[in-house]
Amino acid sequence: MTGNVPQLETILWTARNAGASLIISRGQDPAAIRHMLDQGLVRERLGHLVLTFKGMELRRSCAPH
C-alpha cells in the first residue's frame, strides 16, 4: 500500500478537517513527514501540513473496508 513507511496509513487516517482541507499534526514522526512531503502527499500551507489531492487519494485507497 504505502511502501516503506509503515505508519503512513495511520498518519493519513489521523488527518483532521480544517474547513475544506485535511491537515496532519507536526507531532508525527519527522521521517514519515519528510517522506510524505517528498512523495507529494502533503504540502505546507500557512504553517500547516495539508494533504494534497494525491494524499487524499492514497488515504481513500487504504481505507479499512
C-alpha positions in Angstrom: 0.0 0.0 0.0 2.2 2.8 1.2 5.6 1.3 0.9 8.5 1.5 3.3 7.0 3.8 6.0 4.6 1.6 7.9 3.0 4.4 10.0 2.0 6.3 6.8 -1.5 4.9 6.7 -2.0 5.7 10.4 -0.9 9.3 9.8 -3.2 9.6 6.8 -6.1 8.5 9.0 -5.3 10.9 11.8 -5.7 13.9 9.4 -8.3 16.2 10.7 -10.7 18.5 8.9 -9.9 22.2 8.7 -12.5 23.6 6.5 -12.1 22.1 3.1 -8.6 20.8 3.9 -7.3 17.8 5.8 -4.2 18.6 7.9 -1.8 16.4 9.8 0.0 17.1 13.0 3.6 18.1 13.0 4.0 15.9 16.1 4.1 12.8 13.8 7.4 11.1 13.0 9.7 13.6 11.2 10.9 10.9 8.8 7.4 10.0 7.8 6.5 13.7 7.3 9.6 14.1 5.1 8.6 11.1 3.1 5.1 12.4 2.7 6.5 15.8 1.5 8.9 14.1 -0.9 6.1 12.0 -2.4 3.8 15.0 -2.8 1.3 13.6 -0.3 1.3 16.8 1.8 2.4 20.3 1.3 3.0 23.2 3.7 0.3 25.9 3.7 0.2 28.8 6.2 2.3 26.7 8.6 0.2 23.6 8.4 0.8 20.3 6.7 -2.1 19.9 4.3 -2.9 16.7 2.4 -2.7 17.2 -1.4 -5.1 15.6 -3.8 -2.6 12.7 -4.2 -2.5 12.3 -0.4 -6.3 12.3 -0.2 -6.5 9.6 -2.9 -4.0 7.5 -1.0 -6.0 8.0 2.2 -9.1 6.7 0.4 -7.3 3.8 -1.2 -6.0 2.5 2.2 -9.4 2.9 3.9 -10.4 -0.1 6.0 -13.4 -1.5 4.2 
